[in-house]
Amino acid sequence: MTRLHVPVPLRWADLDAYGHVNNVEVLRLLEEARIAAFWRHGEDAGVLPTAVLDADPGAGTHTLVARQEIEYLLPISYRREPLVVELWIGHLGGASIEVCYLLTTGDEPERRVFVQAATTLVLIDAATGRPRRITEAERATWGEYLEEPLVLRRRGGRATGGADVTVPR
């Protein structure tokens, strides 16, 4: 399995009144990891190999979130060490891509998985406003990160994601 591992730091402002990272802020953390994983800006040095979409003003491709599903498995308390978002591609369609995520403590001996989620993105031609096909170069780059999609509980399966995730009841 080839997955991207993107560290995401927590901010004090991410906490809610209960002292946990707010559910909306969790989506922001996933978005930050997704942007780092798939978009390049200017002459970014050290970008991830999957960052092939142009994020510069006037870019020819826009991406729209078509669907987002998230399961909160454990509450996230503030911590100084960054969390790690594991990302992989669950599906490469004609003009869409499903990004799968696990939000974890990283590779600690006591690794914890807080969240699992999936986002479907549609590539849009900026000039026409219509979906555009994934190019062969994008497909070749992203194909290395293609593996089984998440099976979320609502979809009729148990929580999975390549990790032994125990869902608290």
N, C-alpha and C positions, 0 to 999 in steps of 0.2 A: 504494500500500500504506500502510495506517495501522497503525502498531505503537506499543505503549507502550514507553518506555525508562525502566527503573527502575535507578538506581545502587545497588549493594550493596557496602559496604565489607568488606574482608577483615579478619579478626582473626588475630593471631599464633597463637592457639589452634586455628585452622583447619588448620594445617600438620600433616603426618604426619612420621614418622621420616625420610622421604626428602626433606623440605624442600618438598613440594608440598601443595596443598590436598587434604585427604582426600576420598575419594569421597562419604562420608556428609555431609560439610560442604557439598559442592556441592549436594546435594539440599536442604539447609537454606537455602542462598542462593536457590535457585529458589523455595522455599516463602515466604521473606521477600518476594520480588518479587511472587509471586502474591497474598499477603495485602494488600500495598500496592495492588495493581491492582484487587482485587475486593471488599474489605471496607472498610466505614467503621465508625468507633467514635465514639459520641457525636456531638458537633458538630465533627468533624474539619474543620479549615480547610485548604484547598489540597489536598484529596484528588484523586486522578485521576478523570476523568469516568466511568470504568468501575466505580468503587467504590460499588456499589449494594447489596451484601449487608450486612445488619446484623450486626455482631460484638459487640454489647452482650450482657451476661448476660441470659438469658431470651429471646434472639432466636428468632423463629418458624421460622427455617431453619437447618439444619445442612448442612455439606457433607462428603461422604466421598470419599476418594480411591479410585476403582475400579480404576485402572490407571496405571502410571507406567513410562515407557521413557526410557532415557537413553543417549547415546553420548558417550563421552569422546574428544575429538578431539586435544587437546593437554594436557600437564600444565600446571597453574597454579602458578607460583611466587608467593611473597609480593610484594605491591606496595602502595605507599601509596595510589595512586589507586584509587578504587572501580572495580570491574568494572561492566558494564552488562548487564542482562538485557533483551533484546528479547522482548516477549510479544505474541501475537496469538491469535485464536480460530481453531482449525482445523476445528471442527464445533460447531454448536448443535443438540442433539437436543431431545427432548421434555422430559426432566428432567436431561439431562447436558450438559456443556460440555467440549470438549477444548481445553486451553491448550497452546500451542506456545511453545518458548523457544529462544533462542540466548544463550549466556553469552559476552560479548565484551569486548574492550578499549574499546569505544565507537567513536566516529567518528574515531579517530586516522588519520593517513595510512597507517600500517602496521597497520590493523585486523586483529585475530586473533579467531577463533572457537574457543573452548575446548571447548564442550559444546553439543549440541543435545538437546532433550528434549521429551516430551509427557506431559501428565497429564490423565486423564479424571476429572472431578468429577461426582458425582451430588448434586443438591439434595434434601434430605430435610426433610419437614415435622416439626418438633420435637415436635409434639403426638401425631402418629400413628406416627412412625418410618418412614413410607412415602415413597417418592419423590414429589416434587411437581413440577408442570409449571413450566417457565420462563415468567415472566409476559411480557405484551406489552411492558411498560416495560423489563424486563431485555433482552428480545430486541432491542428498538429501540436500546438503548444499546450492547450488545455487538456488534450486527450491523455497526456501523461498523468493527470490528476483525476482521471475518471475512475470511479469505483461505485459500488452499490450505494443507492440513495438511502437516506435515513428512513426508517419506518417509525413514524410517530404513532403514539397510542391511539389517537382518534382515527387513524387510518386502519385500525383493526389489528395492529400488531403490538408487541411489547416494545418498550423503549430500547432502541439499538443505536449504534453509531460506531461500531468497531471497538467499542469499549464495553466493559461489563458495568453497565449503569444500573444502579439500584434506585428505583423511584420510591421516595418516602410516601407512605400512605397516611 
